[in-house]
Amino acid sequence: MATLSAVQHSPMIKAFYTRLCAVGKPHKVALCAAARKLWWIAWAVASKDQDFDPTYATSSCPEVAAA
């Protein structure tokens, strides 16, 4: 259920889900991939004991920002 909400309201998860659907992934496959991404984000935030930073990948790795 968290994934359904994230696909609608989280810009990062919404973009990921939309990209997967655009390349032809079925709806359920894209939702499962988005759920896995959400789980990894939650795990990283909890294990590092830091606040969530949606710009982390782009600020720490310039190659990702250019892609």
Steps between C-alpha positions, in 0.01 A plus 500: 500500500791734567616451144165602355516824696866558414432455128245780523675741736876438515681665207792256518289182511251640249780568249645152555161333453420707191837418345444127552152515348633703204747225410220243498503345848159377615322700769555241775868458417553877514313519833711220648819672387377827654417316823850355510650846445285637784618219726867573425449872562335425837776255592775748411337780699451275803843336491690827453282682756471803271212701362388422145668717237343467153799675342757264657584308182537815293707684761739213580547365149522752212480217243146420613397866478622515139304190396 
